[in-house]
Amino acid sequence: MEINEVPVNLLPIDNKKIDEDWASLTFKYAHCFSSEFRSTTYEDTDDLQNWIAVAEGIQLELRELGVHKAHEKILDVFRDYGVYLPSSTNERQHPVNFDDVINIISDKEWYNERQVAKQALIHNIQYGIFRRGFNLWAVNAANSWIKEKKSNWLDRQTTSSVEVKGLCIQI
């Protein structure tokens, strides 16, 4: 089975940059993501518009997956640090969703008590979880997405496999 290397920067982070110019330069990769494309060259602007639609769908899917997995990781970090909801004085309760995390961070009393430790925690969820070596959650999410998509591509009898981990993590 042929392996097509997909550039890490295939999909721009800014979706406004996914336009006809971008599509004409990257159309050769379209067949890797949809069985709708049978060739590595486009015939008309309809082909480019279809590739743009597919790319925007992939970008949206990866963003939503990334946000979901980042929220899960942030909740894990708060649990690991032993952070509880400020209102749960009788029964200590860990945050269960991202809104709980925002409520905790917004609580001035919580923030001001052991402020340096709280700043370190906030720094960790803003930057630390995305650093190489600490981003295994993102790598695993990318691998799962790739495995699912490869399976779908192979089920459609696509003749190529795709290496897109860097692309997934970037988006």
Secondary structure, DSSP 8 states (H G I E B T S, - for coil): -EEEE--TTSS-SSGGG-SHHHHHHHGGGGGGT-TT--SSS--SHHHHHHHHHHHHHHHHHHHHHHHHHHHHHHHHHHHHTT---TT-SSS-----SHHHHHHHHH-HHHHHTTHHHHHHHHHHHHTGGGSTTT-HHHHHHHHHHHHHHHHHHHHTT-SEEEE-HHHHHH-
